[in-house]
Amino acid sequence: MKLKIRRYRWSDLDTILALHRICLAEVGLMPGDGVYYDDDFPRIQEIYLACGGDFFVGESGGRVVAMGGLKPVDTGTAEICRLRVHPEFQRRGFGAVMLVALERRAVELGFHSVRGDTTLNQEAALALYERLGWRELSREQVGGLTVVYGEKRLVPPAVLEF
């Protein structure tokens, strides 16, 4: 099965909020741990779309199984947020497809770098970021969890002249 990526629609809200909760529970993250939060979901239009970022959902077989957001930090940097793939659809490359799509969108929007964070217990996410050329910036203890911060410099596509 392939992953079809499209822009978030308001009607996706309940589906992506459920996806978020399922994915975090799968790696042991839960409300109140100091890392988990979901208060941005009802405000995706405001936080991601209206301020120069974007938010994608990924569908496979007509079902929303992945998502990811792009939130501006400053004029040159965007944060990759909410990168999630439903546990039943992991290990198929969907996370990489979504992350590459977000990185490409960041370039289209004029960003020069992207940042993001994950926790040490999210081993698949850490491996994905490393595979795609991200570098670790720092680590921080939050509650009983280690949050890993990373970034990637973006390279705009070459312009060919003949």
N, CA and C atoms as an extended XYZ file, in Angstrom:
486
Properties=species:S:1:pos:R:3:atomname:S:1:resname:S:1:resid:I:1 pbc="F F F"
N         0.831       -1.196        0.000 N   MET     1
C         0.000        0.000        0.000 CA  MET     1
C         0.867        1.248        0.000 C   MET     1
N         0.383        2.256       -0.655 N   LYS     2
C         1.093        3.519       -0.724 CA  LYS     2
C         0.484        4.514        0.252 C   LYS     2
N         1.250        5.567        0.509 N   LEU     3
C         0.771        6.645        1.366 CA  LEU     3
C         0.450        7.841        0.482 C   LEU     3
N        -0.786        8.318        0.566 N   LYS     4
C        -1.212        9.509       -0.171 CA  LYS     4
C        -1.206       10.666        0.826 C   LYS     4
N        -0.429       11.682        0.544 N   ILE     5
C        -0.319       12.820        1.454 CA  ILE     5
C        -1.160       13.970        0.930 C   ILE     5
N        -1.902       14.569        1.836 N   ARG     6
C        -2.708       15.740        1.484 CA  ARG     6
C        -2.687       16.708        2.667 C   ARG     6
N        -3.188       17.899        2.408 N   ARG     7
C        -3.259       18.916        3.458 CA  ARG     7
C        -4.394       18.591        4.435 C   ARG     7
N        -4.160       18.922        5.680 N   TYR     8
C        -5.155       18.753        6.741 CA  TYR     8
C        -6.434       19.512        6.410 C   TYR     8
N        -7.565       18.890        6.777 N   ARG     9
C        -8.880       19.534        6.701 CA  ARG     9
C        -9.497       19.507        8.095 C   ARG     9
N       -10.343       20.465        8.387 N   TRP    10
C       -10.978       20.546        9.702 CA  TRP    10
C       -11.667       19.233       10.066 C   TRP    10
N       -12.233       18.557        9.085 N   SER    11
C       -12.931       17.300        9.336 CA  SER    11
C       -11.992       16.173        9.783 C   SER    11
N       -10.688       16.374        9.684 N   ASP    12
C        -9.695       15.382       10.126 CA  ASP    12
C        -9.421       15.442       11.626 C   ASP    12
N        -9.898       16.476       12.303 N   LEU    13
C        -9.487       16.729       13.686 CA  LEU    13
C        -9.632       15.518       14.606 C   LEU    13
N       -10.811       14.934       14.699 N   ASP    14
C       -11.008       13.807       15.618 CA  ASP    14
C       -10.108       12.627       15.258 C   ASP    14
N        -9.938       12.394       13.964 N   THR    15
C        -9.121       11.271       13.500 CA  THR    15
C        -7.655       11.459       13.867 C   THR    15
N        -7.116       12.650       13.645 N   ILE    16
C        -5.694       12.841       13.943 CA  ILE    16
C        -5.425       12.940       15.443 C   ILE    16
N        -6.381       13.446       16.191 N   LEU    17
C        -6.221       13.470       17.648 CA  LEU    17
C        -6.178       12.032       18.180 C   LEU    17
N        -7.032       11.171       17.668 N   ALA    18
C        -7.009        9.759       18.065 CA  ALA    18
C        -5.690        9.111       17.639 C   ALA    18
N        -5.223        9.400       16.436 N   LEU    19
C        -3.950        8.867       15.947 CA  LEU    19
C        -2.802        9.292       16.860 C   LEU    19
N        -2.780       10.553       17.223 N   HIS    20
C        -1.768       11.093       18.136 CA  HIS    20
C        -1.747       10.311       19.447 C   HIS    20
N        -2.916       10.112       20.027 N   ARG    21
C        -3.011        9.440       21.329 CA  ARG    21
C        -2.588        7.971       21.239 C   ARG    21
N        -2.988        7.299       20.176 N   ILE    22
C        -2.607        5.904       19.970 CA  ILE    22
C        -1.088        5.779       19.834 C   ILE    22
N        -0.493        6.646       19.035 N   CYS    23
C         0.951        6.581       18.785 CA  CYS    23
C         1.751        6.865       20.054 C   CYS    23
N         1.325        7.839       20.843 N   LEU    24
C         2.074        8.153       22.062 CA  LEU    24
C         1.910        7.050       23.101 C   LEU    24
N         0.717        6.499       23.220 N   ALA    25
C         0.505        5.402       24.171 CA  ALA    25
C         1.385        4.208       23.805 C   ALA    25
N         1.581        3.995       22.519 N   GLU    26
C         2.399        2.879       22.033 CA  GLU    26
C         3.843        2.950       22.533 C   GLU    26
N         4.353        4.166       22.751 N   VAL    27
C         5.736        4.323       23.235 CA  VAL    27
C         5.779        4.744       24.703 C   VAL    27
N         4.653        4.626       25.386 N   GLY    28
C         4.632        4.868       26.821 CA  GLY    28
C         4.491        6.313       27.246 C   GLY    28
N         4.123        7.203       26.340 N   LEU    29
C         3.908        8.601       26.704 CA  LEU    29
C         2.430        8.801       27.033 C   LEU    29
N         2.179        9.619       28.055 N   MET    30
C         0.787        9.817       28.475 CA  MET    30
C         0.587       11.203       29.053 C   MET    30
N        -0.665       11.672       29.105 N   PRO    31
C        -0.929       12.992       29.676 CA  PRO    31
C        -0.342       13.105       31.086 C   PRO    31
N         0.281       14.262       31.343 N   GLY    32
C         0.826       14.525       32.670 CA  GLY    32
C         2.294       14.154       32.822 C   GLY    32
N         2.922       13.597       31.759 N   ASP    33
C         4.324       13.189       31.894 CA  ASP    33
C         5.303       14.338       31.638 C   ASP    33
N         4.793       15.517       31.303 N   GLY    34
C         5.649       16.669       31.053 CA  GLY    34
C         6.057       16.813       29.598 C   GLY    34
N         5.875       15.776       28.804 N   VAL    35
C         6.237       15.795       27.388 CA  VAL    35
C         4.972       15.774       26.527 C   VAL    35
N         4.011       14.983       26.927 N   TYR    36
C         2.766       14.798       26.179 CA  TYR    36
C         1.899       16.052       26.280 C   TYR    36
N         1.403       16.506       25.166 N   TYR    37
C         0.389       17.564       25.147 CA  TYR    37
C        -0.395       17.429       23.853 C   TYR    37
N        -1.626       17.900       23.854 N   ASP    38
C        -2.422       17.850       22.632 CA  ASP    38
C        -3.300       19.083       22.455 C   ASP    38
N        -2.966       20.150       23.170 N   ASP    39
C        -3.809       21.356       23.108 CA  ASP    39
C        -3.703       22.115       21.793 C   ASP    39
N        -2.731       21.788       20.949 N   ASP    40
C        -2.624       22.476       19.662 CA  ASP    40
C        -3.582       21.911       18.607 C   ASP    40
N        -4.092       20.706       18.811 N   PHE    41
C        -4.929       20.094       17.781 CA  PHE    41
C        -6.158       20.914       17.399 C   PHE    41
N        -6.926       21.452       18.343 N   PRO    42
C        -8.081       22.256       17.934 CA  PRO    42
C        -7.682       23.570       17.245 C   PRO    42
N        -6.389       23.900       17.283 N   ARG    43
C        -5.918       25.177       16.730 CA  ARG    43
C        -4.946       24.991       15.563 C   ARG    43
N        -5.065       23.890       14.834 N   ILE    44
C        -4.140       23.629       13.723 CA  ILE    44
C        -4.174       24.753       12.698 C   ILE    44
N        -5.369       25.239       12.373 N   GLN    45
C        -5.478       26.339       11.404 CA  GLN    45
C        -4.638       27.533       11.852 C   GLN    45
N        -4.754       27.891       13.105 N   GLU    46
C        -4.051       29.057       13.656 CA  GLU    46
C        -2.551       28.803       13.826 C   GLU    46
N        -2.193       27.666       14.414 N   ILE    47
C        -0.803       27.400       14.808 CA  ILE    47
C         0.072       26.965       13.642 C   ILE    47
N        -0.486       26.220       12.709 N   TYR    48
C         0.316       25.685       11.605 CA  TYR    48
C         0.032       26.357       10.268 C   TYR    48
N        -1.234       26.470        9.904 N   LEU    49
C        -1.583       26.899        8.545 CA  LEU    49
C        -1.578       28.409        8.349 C   LEU    49
N        -2.153       29.147        9.273 N   ALA    50
C        -2.335       30.596        9.078 CA  ALA    50
C        -1.049       31.392        9.268 C   ALA    50
N        -0.030       30.794        9.840 N   CYS    51
C         1.182       31.573       10.143 CA  CYS    51
C         2.370       31.167        9.266 C   CYS    51
N         2.087       30.525        8.131 N   GLY    52
C         3.166       30.228        7.196 CA  GLY    52
C         3.729       28.823        7.280 C   GLY    52
N         3.058       27.926        7.992 N   GLY    53
C         3.484       26.536        8.055 CA  GLY    53
C         2.520       25.660        7.267 C   GLY    53
N         2.423       24.395        7.660 N   ASP    54
C         1.492       23.493        6.996 CA  ASP    54
C         1.242       22.295        7.904 C   ASP    54
N         0.253       21.497        7.548 N   PHE    55
C        -0.049       20.286        8.299 CA  PHE    55
C        -0.583       19.272        7.308 C   PHE    55
N         0.056       18.093        7.267 N   PHE    56
C        -0.307       17.047        6.324 CA  PHE    56
C        -0.908       15.847        7.040 C   PHE    56
N        -1.770       15.155        6.338 N   VAL    57
C        -2.218       13.835        6.771 CA  VAL    57
C        -1.862       12.858        5.658 C   VAL    57
N        -1.610       11.617        6.052 N   GLY    58
C        -1.294       10.573        5.090 CA  GLY    58
C        -2.365        9.510        5.137 C   GLY    58
N        -2.860        9.144        3.969 N   GLU    59
C        -3.907        8.131        3.866 CA  GLU    59
C        -3.381        6.885        3.169 C   GLU    59
N        -3.819        5.744        3.653 N   SER    60
C        -3.526        4.470        3.010 CA  SER    60
C        -4.814        3.661        3.028 C   SER    60
N        -5.224        3.208        1.872 N   GLY    61
C        -6.476        2.467        1.784 CA  GLY    61
C        -7.676        3.276        2.237 C   GLY    61
N        -7.634        4.602        2.043 N   GLY    62
C        -8.740        5.467        2.421 CA  GLY    62
C        -8.798        5.799        3.905 C   GLY    62
N        -7.801        5.386        4.649 N   ARG    63
C        -7.774        5.599        6.098 CA  ARG    63
C        -6.606        6.528        6.455 C   ARG    63
N        -6.837        7.492        7.351 N   VAL    64
C        -5.763        8.373        7.812 CA  VAL    64
C        -4.872        7.570        8.753 C   VAL    64
N        -3.606        7.390        8.359 N   VAL    65
C        -2.681        6.562        9.132 CA  VAL    65
C        -1.404        7.300        9.522 C   VAL    65
N        -1.243        8.540        9.031 N   ALA    66
C        -0.026        9.297        9.331 CA  ALA    66
C        -0.346       10.784        9.326 C   ALA    66
N         0.536       11.543        9.960 N   MET    67
C         0.365       12.994        9.983 CA  MET    67
C         1.694       13.651       10.327 C   MET    67
N         1.745       14.953       10.092 N   GLY    68
C         2.903       15.735       10.481 CA  GLY    68
C         2.647       17.205       10.220 C   GLY    68
N         3.193       18.031       11.094 N   GLY    69
C         3.008       19.465       10.978 CA  GLY    69
C         4.318       20.202       10.794 C   GLY    69
N         4.197       21.390       10.243 N   LEU    70
C         5.327       22.271       10.018 CA  LEU    70
C         4.962       23.622       10.616 C   LEU    70
N         5.666       23.998       11.687 N   LYS    71
C         5.336       25.222       12.421 CA  LYS    71
C         6.518       26.180       12.367 C   LYS    71
N         6.321       27.393       11.836 N   PRO    72
C         7.427       28.354       11.784 CA  PRO    72
C         7.952       28.707       13.173 C   PRO    72
N         9.278       28.745       13.284 N   VAL    73
C         9.942       29.182       14.514 CA  VAL    73
C        10.387       30.630       14.324 C   VAL    73
N        11.012       30.897       13.180 N   ASP    74
C        11.406       32.247       12.778 CA  ASP    74
C        11.431       32.255       11.250 C   ASP    74
N        11.961       33.293       10.637 N   THR    75
C        11.876       33.398        9.173 CA  THR    75
C        12.664       32.311        8.453 C   THR    75
N        13.670       31.735        9.091 N   GLY    76
C        14.479       30.725        8.419 CA  GLY    76
C        14.304       29.308        8.910 C   GLY    76
N        13.594       29.131       10.017 N   THR    77
C        13.505       27.813       10.640 CA  THR    77
C        12.059       27.432       10.923 C   THR    77
N        11.748       26.177       10.655 N   ALA    78
C        10.431       25.626       10.986 CA  ALA    78
C        10.631       24.402       11.868 C   ALA    78
N         9.625       24.123       12.685 N   GLU    79
C         9.660       22.945       13.538 CA  GLU    79
C         8.754       21.873       12.946 C   GLU    79
N         9.289       20.665       12.848 N   ILE    80
C         8.485       19.510       12.449 CA  ILE    80
C         7.798       19.015       13.721 C   ILE    80
N         6.489       18.969       13.697 N   CYS    81
C         5.701       18.580       14.870 CA  CYS    81
C         4.730       17.474       14.493 C   CYS    81
N         4.352       16.705       15.473 N   ARG    82
C         3.253       15.744       15.323 CA  ARG    82
C         3.488       14.702       14.243 C   ARG    82
N         4.749       14.340       14.019 N   LEU    83
C         5.042       13.292       13.050 CA  LEU    83
C         4.619       11.961       13.672 C   LEU    83
N         3.567       11.362       13.128 N   ARG    84
C         2.997       10.144       13.683 CA  ARG    84
C         2.609        9.187       12.548 C   ARG    84
N         2.811        7.898       12.813 N   VAL    85
C         2.326        6.839       11.928 CA  VAL    85
C         1.642        5.811       12.815 C   VAL    85
N         0.422        5.451       12.462 N   HIS    86
C        -0.337        4.476       13.249 CA  HIS    86
C         0.491        3.197       13.415 C   HIS    86
N         0.530        2.620       14.616 N   PRO    87
C         1.332        1.411       14.858 CA  PRO    87
C         1.086        0.278       13.864 C   PRO    87
N        -0.141        0.119       13.397 N   GLU    88
C        -0.443       -0.946       12.433 CA  GLU    88
C         0.174       -0.695       11.061 C   GLU    88
N         0.635        0.549       10.820 N   PHE    89
C         1.188        0.918        9.514 CA  PHE    89
C         2.660        1.303        9.593 C   PHE    89
N         3.292        1.068       10.726 N   GLN    90
C         4.706        1.385       10.872 CA  GLN    90
C         5.556        0.332       10.161 C   GLN    90
N         6.818        0.696        9.947 N   ARG    91
C         7.811       -0.170        9.296 CA  ARG    91
C         7.473       -0.415        7.815 C   ARG    91
N         6.819        0.578        7.204 N   ARG    92
C         6.505        0.516        5.769 CA  ARG    92
C         7.098        1.711        5.031 C   ARG    92
N         7.849        2.557        5.755 N   GLY    93
C         8.436        3.735        5.133 CA  GLY    93
C         7.543        4.962        5.161 C   GLY    93
N         6.362        4.857        5.791 N   PHE    94
C         5.432        5.986        5.799 CA  PHE    94
C         5.990        7.176        6.580 C   PHE    94
N         6.710        6.916        7.658 N   GLY    95
C         7.312        8.005        8.435 CA  GLY    95
C         8.313        8.783        7.597 C   GLY    95
N         9.126        8.060        6.843 N   ALA    96
C        10.117        8.707        5.975 CA  ALA    96
C         9.437        9.512        4.875 C   ALA    96
N         8.378        8.937        4.280 N   VAL    97
C         7.643        9.643        3.218 CA  VAL    97
C         7.070       10.951        3.773 C   VAL    97
N         6.487       10.884        4.963 N   MET    98
C         5.890       12.079        5.567 CA  MET    98
C         6.957       13.105        5.926 C   MET    98
N         8.065       12.651        6.512 N   LEU    99
C         9.124       13.589        6.905 CA  LEU    99
C         9.735       14.265        5.680 C   LEU    99
N         9.988       13.516        4.623 N   VAL   100
C        10.536       14.103        3.392 CA  VAL   100
C         9.543       15.105        2.800 C   VAL   100
N         8.262       14.777        2.818 N   ALA   101
C         7.246       15.714        2.304 CA  ALA   101
C         7.243       17.011        3.109 C   ALA   101
N         7.381       16.905        4.426 N   LEU   102
C         7.422       18.103        5.270 CA  LEU   102
C         8.687       18.913        5.019 C   LEU   102
N         9.812       18.236        4.854 N   GLU   103
C        11.062       18.945        4.554 CA  GLU   103
C        10.959       19.685        3.218 C   GLU   103
N        10.386       19.031        2.209 N   ARG   104
C        10.218       19.671        0.892 CA  ARG   104
C         9.285       20.870        0.995 C   ARG   104
N         8.230       20.723        1.765 N   ARG   105
C         7.297       21.835        1.938 CA  ARG   105
C         7.980       22.993        2.641 C   ARG   105
N         8.840       22.686        3.606 N   ALA   106
C         9.582       23.743        4.306 CA  ALA   106
C        10.448       24.523        3.323 C   ALA   106
N        11.104       23.825        2.391 N   VAL   107
C        11.914       24.501        1.370 CA  VAL   107
C        11.022       25.389        0.510 C   VAL   107
N         9.869       24.858        0.071 N   GLU   108
C         8.924       25.647       -0.743 CA  GLU   108
C         8.490       26.916       -0.023 C   GLU   108
N         8.349       26.825        1.300 N   LEU   109
C         7.909       27.980        2.090 CA  LEU   109
C         9.051       28.928        2.437 C   LEU   109
N        10.277       28.590        2.022 N   GLY   110
C        11.410       29.488        2.210 CA  GLY   110
C        12.240       29.246        3.465 C   GLY   110
N        12.013       28.139        4.152 N   PHE   111
C        12.802       27.850        5.352 CA  PHE   111
C        14.147       27.234        4.963 C   PHE   111
N        15.178       27.524        5.753 N   HIS   112
C        16.531       27.025        5.506 CA  HIS   112
C        16.884       25.840        6.389 C   HIS   112
N        16.141       25.672        7.473 N   SER   113
C        16.390       24.533        8.357 CA  SER   113
C        15.105       24.138        9.068 C   SER   113
N        15.103       22.898        9.544 N   VAL   114
C        13.988       22.382       10.325 CA  VAL   114
C        14.528       21.832       11.635 C   VAL   114
N        13.700       21.918       12.644 N   ARG   115
C        14.036       21.383       13.962 CA  ARG   115
C        12.926       20.457       14.402 C   ARG   115
N        13.237       19.653       15.393 N   GLY   116
C        12.227       18.775       15.939 CA  GLY   116
C        12.735       18.132       17.207 C   GLY   116
N        11.851       17.418       17.872 N   ASP   117
C        12.267       16.700       19.063 CA  ASP   117
C        11.495       15.407       19.168 C   ASP   117
N        12.076       14.490       19.882 N   THR   118
C        11.449       13.215       20.175 CA  THR   118
C        12.014       12.755       21.513 C   THR   118
N        11.557       11.631       21.993 N   THR   119
C        12.095       11.132       23.253 CA  THR   119
C        13.015        9.953       22.973 C   THR   119
N        13.898        9.704       23.911 N   LEU   120
C        14.875        8.635       23.764 CA  LEU   120
C        14.197        7.276       23.582 C   LEU   120
N        13.007        7.099       24.158 N   ASN   121
C        12.334        5.805       24.029 CA  ASN   121
C        11.612        5.639       22.689 C   ASN   121
N        11.630        6.661       21.851 N   GLN   122
C        11.042        6.554       20.513 CA  GLN   122
C        12.162        6.206       19.531 C   GLN   122
N        12.650        4.977       19.639 N   GLU   123
C        13.830        4.552       18.886 CA  GLU   123
C        13.636        4.629       17.374 C   GLU   123
N        12.451        4.277       16.889 N   ALA   124
C        12.206        4.324       15.445 CA  ALA   124
C        12.302        5.763       14.932 C   ALA   124
N        11.781        6.711       15.693 N   ALA   125
C        11.850        8.120       15.290 CA  ALA   125
C        13.304        8.596       15.273 C   ALA   125
N        14.059        8.240       16.298 N   LEU   126
C        15.471        8.634       16.343 CA  LEU   126
C        16.229        8.072       15.139 C   LEU   126
N        15.981        6.815       14.816 N   ALA   127
C        16.643        6.188       13.669 CA  ALA   127
C        16.237        6.867       12.365 C   ALA   127
N        14.964        7.220       12.244 N   LEU   128
C        14.477        7.893       11.042 CA  LEU   128
C        15.176        9.237       10.855 C   LEU   128
N        15.205       10.042       11.888 N   TYR   129
C        15.862       11.353       11.789 CA  TYR   129
C        17.328       11.197       11.405 C   TYR   129
N        18.012       10.247       12.016 N   GLU   130
C        19.424       10.034       11.704 CA  GLU   130
C        19.602        9.616       10.244 C   GLU   130
N        18.769        8.683        9.783 N   ARG   131
C        18.841        8.213        8.390 CA  ARG   131
C        18.649        9.345        7.395 C   ARG   131
N        17.802       10.303        7.749 N   LEU   132
C        17.503       11.395        6.813 CA  LEU   132
C        18.397       12.617        7.010 C   LEU   132
N        19.481       12.463        7.763 N   GLY   133
C        20.492       13.509        7.826 CA  GLY   133
C        20.322       14.560        8.905 C   GLY   133
N        19.467       14.294        9.879 N   TRP   134
C        19.319       15.222       10.995 CA  TRP   134
C        20.504       15.052       11.928 C   TRP   134
N        20.815       16.112       12.682 N   ARG   135
C        21.861       15.999       13.699 CA  ARG   135
C        21.290       16.378       15.052 C   ARG   135
N        21.776       15.688       16.066 N   GLU   136
C        21.312       15.956       17.428 CA  GLU   136
C        21.916       17.260       17.925 C   GLU   136
N        21.064       18.094       18.507 N   LEU   137
C        21.511       19.362       19.087 CA  LEU   137
C        21.748       19.248       20.581 C   LEU   137
N        20.801       18.627       21.282 N   SER   138
C        20.894       18.543       22.738 CA  SER   138
C        19.899       17.524       23.268 C   SER   138
N        20.032       17.266       24.579 N   ARG   139
C        19.092       16.400       25.285 CA  ARG   139
C        18.695       17.092       26.576 C   ARG   139
N        17.489       16.785       27.019 N   GLU   140
C        16.979       17.406       28.245 CA  GLU   140
C        16.108       16.390       28.982 C   GLU   140
N        16.251       16.341       30.289 N   GLN   141
C        15.392       15.494       31.109 CA  GLN   141
C        14.085       16.235       31.384 C   GLN   141
N        12.966       15.618       31.059 N   VAL   142
C        11.649       16.180       31.328 CA  VAL   142
C        10.862       15.083       32.033 C   VAL   142
N        10.600       15.305       33.302 N   GLY   143
C         9.995       14.235       34.086 CA  GLY   143
C        10.950       13.055       34.091 C   GLY   143
N        10.462       11.888       33.796 N   GLY   144
C        11.325       10.714       33.721 CA  GLY   144
C        11.792       10.402       32.317 C   GLY   144
N        11.632       11.348       31.400 N   LEU   145
C        11.950       11.106       29.997 CA  LEU   145
C        13.122       11.957       29.525 C   LEU   145
N        13.854       11.438       28.556 N   THR   146
C        14.918       12.201       27.917 CA  THR   146
C        14.404       12.673       26.570 C   THR   146
N        14.322       13.993       26.392 N   VAL   147
C        13.893       14.579       25.129 CA  VAL   147
C        15.149       14.878       24.311 C   VAL   147
N        15.143       14.446       23.056 N   VAL   148
C        16.264       14.638       22.149 CA  VAL   148
C        15.850       15.684       21.112 C   VAL   148
N        16.627       16.758       21.009 N   TYR   149
C        16.358       17.842       20.054 CA  TYR   149
C        17.301       17.709       18.874 C   TYR   149
N        16.775       17.913       17.659 N   GLY   150
C        17.607       17.794       16.474 CA  GLY   150
C        17.254       18.837       15.442 C   GLY   150
N        18.102       18.904       14.408 N   GLU   151
C        17.847       19.841       13.316 CA  GLU   151
C        18.457       19.318       12.031 C   GLU   151
N        18.005       19.911       10.937 N   LYS   152
C        18.547       19.596        9.627 CA  LYS   152
C        18.569       20.863        8.795 C   LYS   152
N        19.704       21.109        8.159 N   ARG   153
C        19.794       22.211        7.198 CA  ARG   153
C        19.156       21.735        5.904 C   ARG   153
N        18.335       22.569        5.312 N   LEU   154
C        17.637       22.198        4.079 CA  LEU   154
C        18.367       22.748        2.868 C   LEU   154
N        18.400       21.946        1.834 N   VAL   155
C        19.057       22.358        0.605 CA  VAL   155
C        17.993       22.500       -0.476 C   VAL   155
N        17.800       23.722       -0.954 N   PRO   156
C        16.789       23.899       -2.008 CA  PRO   156
C        17.209       23.119       -3.259 C   PRO   156
N        16.263       22.669       -4.067 N   PRO   157
C        16.615       21.952       -5.277 CA  PRO   157
C        17.432       22.842       -6.215 C   PRO   157
N        18.360       22.240       -6.901 N   ALA   158
C        19.215       22.987       -7.834 CA  ALA   158
C        18.375       23.518       -8.997 C   ALA   158
N        18.728       24.691       -9.444 N   VAL   159
C        18.079       25.274      -10.613 CA  VAL   159
C        19.002       25.004      -11.795 C   VAL   159
N        18.473       24.320      -12.781 N   LEU   160
C        19.283       24.005      -13.946 CA  LEU   160
C        19.071       25.067      -15.026 C   LEU   160
N        20.172       25.541      -15.549 N   GLU   161
C        20.098       26.526      -16.626 CA  GLU   161
C        20.786       25.958      -17.845 C   GLU   161
N        20.177       26.171      -19.012 N   PHE   162
C        20.755       25.667      -20.257 CA  PHE   162
C        21.091       26.806      -21.175 C   PHE   162
